[in-house]
Amino acid sequence: MKKTLLTIATMAVIATGCQHKTQLTSGIDTDNFDTTARLQDDFYQYACGGWMKNNPLDAEHSRYGAFDVLAEKAQENLRGIIDSVSAMQNEAGSLADKIATLYNIGMDSARLQEQGAAPLMPYLEEINNIKTRDDAWAELLKMHRRGNHVLFGVFGEADKDDATQCIAWAYQSGLGLGDRDYYLTDEGNNKNVRKGYIELMEKEFAMAGYDKLSGKSADKLAKMVMGFETRLASAQNTRLENRDPQATFNRYTVEEAKAFAPNIDWEGYFTTMGIMEGMKSFNIAQTKYFAEVNRVLKDADVETLKAYYAWHEIVSAAGYLSDDFVAANFEFFGKLMSGREVNRPRWKRVTSTVDGAMGEALGQLYVEKYFPAEAKSRMETLVQNLIVALGQRIDMAEWMTEQTKANAHEKLSTIYVKIGYPNKWRDYSGLEIKDDSYYANVVRSNEFDMAYMLSKINKPVDKDEWQMTPQTVNAYYNPTTNEICFPAAILQPPFFNMEADEAANYGAIGVVIGHELTHGFDDQGRQYDKDGNLNDWWSEEDAANFNNNKKALIDAFDSCIALDDPELGLIHGNGELTLGENIADNGGLHVSYLAMQNAKEKKQLNAKEMDGFTPEQRFFLAYAAVWASNIRPLAALQLTQMDVHSLGRNRVNVALPQVTEFIDAFGIQEGDGMWLAPEKRAMLW
């Protein structure tokens, strides 16, 4: 359950490691403001309207915000690192040589055009030679080892009854559109998406030559795949259903799994993947779906399976082939689905590929160049201050009994904090990079990553392993290891500013820290104990109170408008789907505000007005600034349908009225647009 989030101190400051100025800034950029807006009615527009005007969407982006500014900067820094590595004389087979070789082969446009679909053909020919269902099963095993999870996927995750051990988890997978609702509902743009998807398949089947290879027309192949994937989609869990950790943990021994789904050769699968030895049990996350997979493997037409496999080989390869494949994929996934006008330049796409293949190798170089020790030290202090404040908020919760509070304190005291970069770096010596084709190297990288992931199964969980690289502009909480993680790249303005007064830092990175801490106590995280086990440590009374209190957030985000577009219609938020993130925002705001007040009492921040704003006002203005963004209607629609995070505007205008301290800081009154009656405000953490 990874949680996406925010950022902290400018790359220029980090790169030079400059000293603190004697006179700290307010941390508030008044150029971000739209003073024509009345903040009491539309705080987001007031706090972010200037930024939005000064940062219009370009053709490359479907959404561009303060968060994306940092992601772009991080990518530019990675490009500089790769260029430096590529300019050196590197020993053949060295890590530097692998980075340079993969980047250069991806940037060789002429070679990519010359090779066309040739790097893909061996896989398509192998699929076309399938004759029986046994052959189809054998091909599935090969595709899974390459990281192409047709029908289903198997991954290594913690055992929810013993989180110290990693076991196999079988998940629903295999939809080219990613989510069941695209196939099954007409909401928003879904009809156009299905039409465009069929057109994409027809185009790329023909471009790859699989129509001639198979003896079937491209339109027939596309219809076969669409019908088959719709069948799979009909049996899959919804995104909301997948948020229930109890429902998605269903332990089976191999023998029990054979009885449940006899047409899936579980023992053969686990043996081929090298994880049968030591396996006592595993998890089938979505039992309803695997019952359908069991039926599919018995009754599906072999020719349909071949078309389905071939399509998933083609679409997974398209981004690494000649420009006609890249353009076709972008026309659908970029333009039709999210509204982007032009594709990212080649250097960005290739840099992302190298980052995906050797992320920690680049991360080590990134940290050496861009992340000073003082940033990590100051961040560690902030985290400890937030932990103290969350403990205080737990004590203040009138709806909790003393025993559950004691349990909550115990969990809070054992949270594992990761900041900046891992203590040990991943070994890439087994990754083979050759000067043959871009796609061949991507396949070898996928095989390397799959083998790495599978090697963890049936072994103790490595709590020191990171789920994100240091150059990732993000943060997360992991319930099974009870850890929070803040990679180096998030520790920059507007989230964390080494030159700013602490009120702004508490409003920005402080809320991020509080957000991630609160994930340990949101509607999902609260179901895990201090050891990461799925274990109910709540009294019935407290659980009932929690569920009653969270309803205020569900109602608020259900009723808010996510999109009002003449073509796409009026779309409201989804309070249930986004509940965990909304609880985390709510908790993050309350906890960080209290931490700021603690710091104020200790005279650790400027208690006077700066740039015309009190510390309390600067706190909320800094919070709003991290969500400044512009977004296209199609992207807003796509995110509202699929993302567990609310849109940026609603993370400000819907979240802040829930916080009494915000109401007080700006004198919001009944009748103002930002007013919410006290009895309707969520009271959780």
C-alpha positions, 0 to 999 in steps of 0.5 A: 500500500504505497502512498504518493505525496510531496517535497522540500529544499531547492536543488540549487541549495542542496547542490551547493550545500549553502549555509542558513541565512541569518534572516530566514524568509517567510517561505511564502511566495506571494507571486503564487497568489491571486488576490482578486479571489476572496480567500474565505470563499476559494482558498485554493484560488487565492493561494495558488491562482498566481502560480496557475497563471504563471505556469500554464500547461504546455503541450507535453503535460496533462497535469503540471503542478508544484510536484511535477516541477520537482519531478522534471528537475530530478529528471534533468539532474539524472540526465546530467549524471547519465551524460557525465557517466557516458562521457567517461571511458568505462570498463566493459560490463561495469555499472557505468558502462551499463548505464551509458550503453542502455541510454545511448541505444535508447537515444539512437533514433536511426537504429530504432527506425531501422530495426522496426518491429524486428526485436519483437518478432521472436516473441510473436513467432513463438506465440504463433506456434502455440497449438494446445492449451498446454502450449499456452500455459508454457508460454504464460510462464515465459511471459511472466518471467519477462514481467509480462503478467498476462491473466494474473501476476505473482509477487512477493509481499509480507505475510499478513499473519507474520509480517516478518516473512515474505510469501507469494501473492497471486493478483488479478492482472492482464488488462491492457486498459489497466482497470475493469471499469474501462471495459464495463461502464460508460462513465465519462470517456469510457466509450471513446476509450474502448473504441480507441483501444480497438483502433490501437490494437488494429493498428499495432497488430498490422504494424507488428505483422502479426496479422500476416503471421497469424493469418487473421485480419488485424480487426478480427484479432482486436475483437478477439482480444477485446472480448477476452479482456472484457470477460476477465474484467467482469470477474475482477475486483473493483479498485474499492474492493481492493482497498480492503486488506481483510478481503484480499488476504486469502491463505492457501496451501498449494494442495488447497489451491489445486482443489480451488482452481485445478486448471491452474498448475500451481505447483508447476508455476511455483517450481518454474518460478523457483519459489516452490522450495520452502513454500508453506502457503501463499495468498490468492488476493482476489478469489473470484477472479482466480475462479474465472481464470480457472475456467478460462484455462479450461474453456478459452479458445487457443486462438483467442489466447494467442491473440491476447498474448501477442497483443500484450507482447506488442503493447508492452514493447511499443514504447521501445521500438520505432517511432511509428509504434511510439506514436501509436501508443501515445495517440491512445494512452497519451492523447485520448486517455489523458489529453496530452498534446505531444509526447515527452522528448526522447531523452526524458523517455530514455532517462526514465527507462534507465532509471527504471532499470538501474534506479538505485545505481543512479540514486547513489550518484544523485545523493552524492551530488545533490543531497547534503547531510544537513538536510537529512539531519533537519528532516530527522528532527522534524519527523521526531517532532511530528511523532511527538505531536501525533502522540499528543493527538492520540491522547486528545482523541475523546472518541478512543478508549484508554486501552486502544490509545495505549495500543496506538502509542505502541504502534507509533513508537515502533514506526521505522523512519527512512530519510534520503537514501538506503543504508545499502545499495542494490547489486546490479552485477547480474544485469546484462546490458548489450549493444543489440536492441533497446527492447532486448535490454528492456526485456533483460532488465524486466527478467532481472527485476522479476528474478530479484523479486521472486528471490525474496519469496519464502524468506524473511522480509528485508526491512532495510529495503526501499520501495522508492529510489532517492531521486523519486519525488514522493513518499510512502508508508508501508503498513507491513513494515510499519515504516515511513520513507522520504526520498532525497528528491522530495526534500526541496521547496516548496515542501522543505526549505532550508532557508525558510522559517519553520511555520512554512516547513510545518505547513508543507513537509510537516503535513507530508510527514504527518500524512504518512504517519497517519496512514498507519492509522487510516481506514486500511493502516489501522488494521495492522498492528505495530509488527505489521500483522493484519491484526485487530487491536481496536476495541469494538467501541473504538472501531465503531467510533472511527467508522462513524467519524470517517463518514464526514470525510466520505460525504465531503469528498463524495459531494465535491466537484472533480470536473464540470466539463461541457463534453465530459459532464459533471463528475463528483469525487469518490469519497470511499475510494479516496478515503485513506488519502483524505484521512491522511491529509486530515491527520497530517494537517492536525498533527503538523499544526500541533507540532508547529504550535509546540515549536512556537512555544519553544521559540523555534519559529518566528511568532510575528507576522512575515510578509503580512501573515501570522505563523498560523496563516503561513502554515496553511498557505504553505500547505496549499502551495504544494497542491498548485497545479493545472490539469486537463479535463481528460486527466482530471476525469482519469484520475477521479476514476482511477486514483486513490488521491483527490485532485489538488484543488479538493485537497485544499478546498475540501480538506481545509474546512474540516480543520478548525484551526484553519477556520480560526486562522483566517476568520472564516465565518458562516456564509463563506465558501470555505465555511463548514459547520463544526458538527460536520468536521471530521474528528479522527487524528 
